């Protein structure tokens, strides 16, 4: 008899994305989200810096932060959701930690991260 963890992995496999999204913490991204308005479907773009990633399997999420009208706005997206159409990575950054929550306390130019150059 299989244990519970193995059964969960088998059940989750059907919901996982075939091509995983490629991004890292600190990347500046544009997240294209499908929005349903009545009968119509449109794409809404949310751009910002990825400050956190958490969970695993179908429960994996990432948080994107940006500044709008001087106010910080954060949005958490499920990685394997069909509502997330695509992610475009605009810029890679050198970061030394897994969670960039310290960016919440910073304003203006202090929120900039050093760009990671391709080798």
N, C-alpha and C positions, 0 to 999 in steps of 0.2 A: 504494500500500500504506500502511495506517495504521501509525503508530508504536505502540510498546508502551504509552505513557501513555494514548493515546486508547482502546485496547482495554480497559485496566484500568478506565477511567471508565465505559465501556459495560457491563462486567460488574458493576461495583459498583452501578450504578443500580438494579438489581433488589432489592438488599439494603438500600437506604436507606429511612429512615422517610418516609412521605408527608407527615406534619405534623411538622416538626422541633420538638424540645423547646426551650422558650424560658427561658433562664436566663443569668445572668452570674456572673463571679467575685465572691465576697463575698456572694452571696445565701444566705439561710438557707432550706433546702429540706427536703421530705420526699420520698424516693425510694421508690416502691412497686414491689417486685420480686416476680415470680412465682417460687414455690418448689414443686418437685414432691416430694411425699413418698409414695412408692409409686404408687398410682393417683390420689391426691388432689392437687389444686393449691390453694395458698393464697397470699395476698399478705402479704409481710413489709415493714414500713416501716422505713427507715433515715433518720433526720433529722440534719442538721448544716449546716455552712457549706461551700460550694464553695471549695476552696483552689487548684484547678488545673484546667486544661483543656488537652488536647494532642492532636495528630494531626489527621487530616482524612479525609473520606470515611467508609468503613466502619470505619476504624481510630481514629476519634475517641473519646476517653475523657474523663471528668471525675472528680475526686477529691473526696469528701465527708469532712469531719472532724467528730468530736464527742467529747465527754468522757464516759466511762462509768466510774463508781466511781473517779473521780480519775485515770483512765488515758486517754490519747488513743487514739482508734480511727479509722483511716482506711480508706475503702473506695473502690475505683476501679470505675466502671461504664462499659460501652460505651454510647455515645449511641444507636446504631442497633440495639441488641439487642432482640429480642422479649421477653426476660425482664424488661426494664424496662417496667412497665405504664404508669406516669405519674410526673410530677414536679409537686409542688405547691410553689410559691414562697411562703414565709411572710413574708419580709422582704427588702428590697433594701438594700444597703449602699454607701456611698461608699468606693471603694478606688482607689488610685493606681498599682497594679501588677498584672501579669498572674498572678503566682504569689504566694500568701499563705503561703509556707513559714515566715515569721517567727512565725506563730501557734503553731507547734510548740513554741517556747521559752517561751511565755507561759502563765500559769496564772490561773484565776479571772476577775476583772473585767477584767484586762488583755487578755483575748481578745475583748472586745466591739468591734464595728465601728460607726461612725456610720451611722445610718439615712439612706437617700436618700429624699427626699420627692418626691411627684409634683407636676409643675408645673401 
